[in-house]
Amino acid sequence: MSQLITTPVIVLVGPTAIGKTALSLEMAERFGCEIISMDSMQVYRFMDIGTAKATIEERNRVPHHLIDIVDPDDQYDAARFVMDALAAITDISDRGKIPLITGGTGLYLSALINGLFEEISIPREVREQVRRRLEREGREALHRELCAIDPASGSRVHVNDTQRLLRGLEIFHATGVPWSEHLRRQAKTSPRVRFSRMLQLGLRCARERLYDRIKIRTFQMMGDAFQREVESLLALGYTSKLPSMQSIGYRHMVGCIEGRWERQTATAALIQDTRRYAKRQFTWFGRSRDIHWYDVGQPATVLADTETFLSHA
C-alpha cells in the first residue's frame, strides 16, 4: 500500500559547505516555504556549531522543522526521519505553505522516497558487545570485518561513519544475515510514499572550489566556541563513545580536549574527513535521475525553475 502526497514539495540537496542554507532561506522567503532539515546531526540538541545549524536569526526569518528534536544520546535513524518528515510535510501543507526539504543526508531522502524499511531489532547484549569491540579494537578493524561479512555494506559505509559501521555489524551478529541482504528483501515489500508534485534540486561546483569552501568553514568552526560546546556536552554526561559524539567535527574536538591531538592537527584531519564525506555525498546523490543539478553560482536559475514548477503544481 502506497501513500500519495499531491501537494507541492521541494527538495534541495548537495554536499556539505556548498551553500544550501543561504539558498534555502531565499527560496523560502520568496515562495512561502517552511524548511524541513534533512540532516542526521542537526536533530540533536546542544550540538550547534559542529552541525552548522541555521542560526536563531535565520530560524526567526523562516520556520524550520526537525532541528533540536532529540538529545545526543538518543538513537535517531532514517525510520524516525520519515515519520517526522511526513508529519511536518502534512502540517506545512495544511497551513497553505510549501515544504522545502534541505540537507545532505542522502539515506534519509532515499528512505522518504523509495520506502521505509522495517526496523531490525538488536538485542541489548549484541549492541553492547559491538560497542565494546569498537573501544578495544578501533574503527579500522571493525570496518575490515564488515567488508568481509557484507562487502556491499562495507563499500558504502566509510570507516569513520561510526553509527552505520556499528549498525552493519549489529545486524549481522543479531540475525546472521548481512545488512545489504535485509535491505534487498525489504525493498520488495516496503510500503512507499509517492509524491506527485516533488521538485528535486541539487547544488554542485568544481571540486577544488568546494574544497576551498570546506577549508574556510572548518577554520571558522574549530575555534574556542566549538571547544566550549563540546566541553559542555561532555559535562552533561554525553560521552565521547556516543555515535553522535563520534561524528565529523565532534570526534576531532574531543581528541583535542582529551589531549590526543593538537588543534592544528585536528583541524587538518577534519578538513580531510569532510572532503571525503562531501565526495560520498556527491556519489550518493549522483545516482538519482530525479535531481536537477545547478552550479552554486546559478541561484537565479534555481529560483526561476522553482517558480515555473510551482506555477504548474
N, C-alpha and C positions, 0 to 999 in steps of 0.2 A: 504494500500500500504506500503510495506516494502522497506527500503534501504539496499542494500547488500554491505558490505565492505570486499574485498577479500585480501587486503594486510595484512601482519602480524601486530598484535597489542599485546603488553604485558601489563599486569596489575599486580601491586604489592601492596597488601593491608596488613593491620594489625593494631593493636591498637596503640594509641599514645605512644611514647617513646620506641617502640620496636626496632628501628634501621633501618627503611625503607630508610632514606635519604642516609646513608652510602652505603647500598647495591645497591640502585638505581643508584648512581654515578658509582659504579664499573661495574654494568651491562651496563650502557650507554656507558662507555668508551670502554668496551670490544666488544660490539655488534653494535656500531654505532647508538645508540638511542638518541632521544631527549625526555626530560621529560615533561609530562603534569601533573601539580599539580591537585590532586583531593581532595582539602581541602577547606572547606567552609569559612575559615578565611584568608587563605593566598592570596585570591583575593584582599584584602584591602590594599591600600597604607598606609604608615606611621605606620602600625601595624606589626612590625618585630620580636621583642623579644618574645612577648607573643604568637605568632603563630608558633614559631620555624621554620621560613623560612630558606631555604638553604642560606648560606652566599653569598656575592658578589663573593668571590673567587670560591666557588663551582659552582655558576651560570656561571662564566667565563670558568670553565672546561667543562661544559655541558650546552647547551641551555635549558632553562626552559620556559614553557608556562603557562599561567593563574595564574601568580603571579603579584601582584601590577597592577590590571587592572581596579579597581573601587575605589571610595572614601568611607570612613567609613559610610557615611550617605546614600549611595546607597543601594537599595534592590537587593541582588543577590540570586538567587534560583536555583533549580535543572533544571528548563527550560532553564535558561541562561547558565548554565554549559553545558548542552547537546549541545546547539548551538555552544558555544565556543570550546568545546572539539572536536566536529566533524570537525569544521574548522581547528583546529590545527592538527588533525589526517590526514586530506587531504593534508594540507600544508607539513607536515613532510614526509608523504609517497611519495608525488610527487617529493620531492628532494632526494629520494632514501635512506632516513633514516627510522628508526623504531620508532613508537610512544611507549613510556613507560609511562603508566598512573599510578601514585602512590599517595597514600594518605589514609586517614582514614574515609572519609565521605561516608558511605555506601549508603545513599539515592541517591547520585549523580551517583554511579555505577549502581544502580538499574534502575534509570531513563534512563541512557545511553543504557543499555542492554534490559530492559523489556518494555520500552515505555515512550514516553514523553507525559505527561498529559496536557490537555488544562488548561491554566491559568484561575483561577476563579477571576472575577473582584470584588473588595471590595470597596463599596462607602467610600469616604473620612470620612464622619461623623461616620461610623461604626468603621473604623480604629482608629480614634481619641478617640472615646468613650472607646474602649477596652484598649487603652494605658493609658487613664486617670484612668481607674479602676486598672490597674497594679500599678500605682503610689500610689493610695489610699488604695487598699486592699492587694497588695502583690502577689507574685507568687503562694504561697500555696493555697490561696482562689480561684484563677483563675484555678489552676490545679484541685482542687476538683470539680469545675463546669464542666471542660472539661470531667472529668471521669464520671460525672453524665449524661451529654448530649451525650457523644460519648465515651463509655467505650473502644472501640478498639483503638482510638487515645490516650485516656488517659493512656492506658497501655504501649504504645510505646514512648510517649513523656515524658521525665523526667521533674520534677518540675523546674529544673534550666535551661532547654532549652527554654529560653525566646522567641526566634524567632518562634519556632514551636508551642509553647503554645499559643502565640498571634494568629498565623495563624489558628489554630484549632477553636478558639473562633470567630475570624473574619468571617470565612467561615460559621459557623453555624448561627451567628446572621445576616449575609447578605443574606443567602439563605434559612435558615430553615432546611437545610439538613446537617447531620454530615459529617465531612471531610472524614472519612473512607468510607462512602457510595459514595461520589463523586469519590474516588479512585477506588472503586469496579466497578462502572458504566463505568468509563473511560478506565479501563483495558480491557474491552471488545471491545472497538472501537479504541483505540490508535494506530497510526502507529508506527512501530518498526524499529530500526536499527539492522540488523543482521550482525554478524561478523563471517566469515567462518574460520578465522585463528587467533583466540584470545587465548592466554595463560594466565590464571589467577593464580597467586601465592600468598600465604599468609604466613606471619611470625607469629609465636607464641612461647611462652616459658612458663615455670612454673609460676603460678600466683604470687607467692611471689617474684620471680626474677623480674618480670615486675614491681611489686610494688616498689621494691628497685630502679629500673631504674627511675621510676616516681619521687620518693623522691629525688634522686640525681639531676635530671633535674629541679625540682621545686626549690630546694635551689639555684641552679645556676641562675635560671631565676629571682627570687624575690629579685633582688639587686637594687642598686641605678640607674643603667642604665635603667632598666624597669620602675622605677618610673618616670624618666625624659621623657621616651617615652610617658607614659600615661598623664603626665602633659602637654606635648606638644600637644597631641591630644585634651585635654580639652581647651587649649589656642587657638587652631584653631577653636573652636566652636563645636566640636563633643561631644555632651553632654553625660552624663552617662546613659541617658534613651534610647539611640540608641541600637537596637539589637546587633550590633557589639560590643558595649562597655559593654553589659551585658553578653558577652561570658566568658568562663572559663579563668581565669587569669586577664582579664581586670577589671571585676567587683570586684575582690578581691583587686587589687591595687587601684582602685577608692575608695574602702572602707577605705584604709589606708590614702589616700590623703585627704579624707573628714573627717578624724578623727573618723570614726566609728569602726575601727579595728587597733590594734597594728600589726606591721609587722609579728611578730611571730604567732599571732592568724590567720592572713590572710593566711600565708604560710601553716599552718596546715589544714585550711579549703580547700585550693587549692589542697593539696595532696589528701584529701579525695574525693573531687569532681572529680579530674582527675582519681582516681581509679574507681569511679562509671562510668565515661564516658568510660574508657577502657573496663569495663565489658559489657557495652551496645554495644560497637563495636564488641567484641567477639561474642556476641549473634547475632548481625545483620549479620556479615559475616559468622557465623556458619550455617546459614540457606541455604547458597548456596552449591549446589552439584558440582559446576564447579571449585571451588577454590582448588588448590593443596597446602596442608599445609606442612610447613617446620619449624623445630626448628630454632631459630635465630642463633644458633651455627653451622648451616649447610650451610654456604654460598657457599661452593664448590659444594654441591649437587644442589643448586638452579642454579648456573651458568652452570653446566653440563646439567641439564634438559632443560634449556633455549637454550643452544647450539643445543641440539638434536631437539627441537621444530623448531628452525629456519632453521636447515638443511633440514627439511621436509616441511617447509612452502612455 
